[in-house]
Amino acid sequence: MTDPSRLVKLVLSFDIRPGTQQVYYQFMISQFVPAVQGMGLQMSDAWHTVHGDCPGRVTGFVGLDLAAVQKVLNGTEWRELETRLEEYVTNYSWRIIPLRDGFQL
């Protein structure tokens, strides 16, 4: 059984490039999310900012522990997905944080 205190969240933050919204959504739904879930991370949330000076999109994936997330981030498949994602977004960054209830930025 998984120790809930070891769960971590990979938080992706970015803005969708103007004019790429449709292809971005198609890529995320048909390729990015299924691939990341296939690597063992579960999508936990996706937030869209309507107004304010912060990332337009924040998406979270949960991993069993820090080592599991780092293994994904060090893999070739992740790097390829990240390269594709960056075709559709700007101001891209990610970070790993301990999983907690509620919104996490």
C-alpha positions as CSV (number, residue, x, y, z in Angstrom):
1,M,0.0,0.0,0.0
2,T,1.2,3.5,-0.9
3,D,2.1,5.8,2.0
4,P,0.1,9.0,1.3
5,S,2.7,11.2,2.9
6,R,5.2,10.2,0.1
7,L,2.9,11.3,-2.8
8,V,4.2,14.2,-4.8
9,K,2.7,16.5,-7.5
10,L,4.3,17.5,-10.7
11,V,2.9,21.0,-11.5
12,L,3.2,22.3,-15.0
13,S,2.6,26.0,-15.6
14,F,2.4,27.8,-19.0
15,D,0.5,30.0,-21.3
16,I,-1.1,28.7,-24.5
17,R,0.3,30.4,-27.6
18,P,-2.3,32.5,-29.4
19,G,-3.7,30.7,-32.4
20,T,-2.7,27.2,-31.2
21,Q,-5.5,26.5,-28.8
22,Q,-7.2,23.9,-30.9
23,V,-4.1,21.9,-31.7
24,Y,-2.9,22.3,-28.1
25,Y,-6.1,20.7,-26.8
26,Q,-6.0,17.9,-29.3
27,F,-2.3,17.2,-28.4
28,M,-3.1,17.3,-24.6
29,I,-6.1,15.0,-24.8
30,S,-5.0,12.5,-27.4
31,Q,-1.2,12.3,-26.7
32,F,0.3,14.2,-23.7
33,V,-2.1,13.1,-20.9
34,P,-2.4,9.5,-22.0
35,A,1.4,9.2,-22.4
36,V,2.2,10.7,-19.0
37,Q,-0.4,8.5,-17.4
38,G,1.2,5.5,-19.1
39,M,4.4,6.5,-17.5
40,G,2.8,6.1,-14.1
41,L,1.7,9.7,-13.2
42,Q,-2.0,10.4,-12.7
43,M,-3.5,13.7,-13.8
44,S,-5.0,15.4,-10.7
45,D,-6.2,18.7,-12.0
46,A,-6.0,21.4,-14.7
47,W,-6.7,25.1,-14.0
48,H,-7.3,27.9,-16.5
49,T,-6.7,31.5,-15.4
50,V,-9.1,34.0,-16.9
51,H,-7.7,37.2,-15.4
52,G,-4.5,38.2,-13.6
53,D,-0.7,38.1,-13.8
54,C,-0.1,34.4,-13.5
55,P,0.2,31.4,-15.8
56,G,-2.8,30.8,-18.1
57,R,-2.7,27.1,-17.4
58,V,-1.7,25.0,-14.4
59,T,-1.8,21.2,-14.7
60,G,-1.0,18.7,-12.0
61,F,0.1,15.1,-12.1
62,V,0.5,12.9,-9.0
63,G,3.3,10.4,-8.6
64,L,3.9,7.7,-5.9
65,D,7.0,9.4,-4.7
66,L,9.8,11.8,-5.7
67,A,11.9,9.0,-7.3
68,A,9.0,7.9,-9.5
69,V,8.5,11.5,-10.8
70,Q,12.2,12.0,-11.3
71,K,12.4,8.8,-13.3
72,V,9.7,10.1,-15.6
73,L,11.3,13.5,-16.0
74,N,14.7,11.9,-16.9
75,G,13.2,9.7,-19.6
76,T,13.4,10.1,-23.3
77,E,9.6,9.9,-23.8
78,W,9.1,12.8,-21.3
79,R,11.7,15.0,-23.1
80,E,10.0,14.3,-26.5
81,L,6.5,15.2,-25.0
82,E,7.9,18.3,-23.5
83,T,9.4,19.4,-26.8
84,R,6.1,18.9,-28.5
85,L,4.3,20.8,-25.7
86,E,6.6,23.7,-26.1
87,E,5.4,24.1,-29.7
88,Y,2.0,25.2,-28.3
89,V,2.9,27.1,-25.1
90,T,5.2,29.8,-23.8
91,N,6.4,30.6,-20.3
92,Y,6.7,26.9,-19.6
93,S,8.0,25.6,-16.3
94,W,7.5,22.7,-13.9
95,R,8.1,21.9,-10.3
96,I,7.7,19.0,-7.9
97,I,5.9,19.6,-4.6
98,P,4.4,17.5,-1.8
99,L,0.8,16.6,-2.5
100,R,-1.7,18.5,-0.5
101,D,-5.5,18.9,-0.7
102,G,-6.9,21.8,-2.7
103,F,-5.3,24.1,-5.3
104,Q,-1.5,24.1,-5.5
105,L,0.5,26.5,-7.6
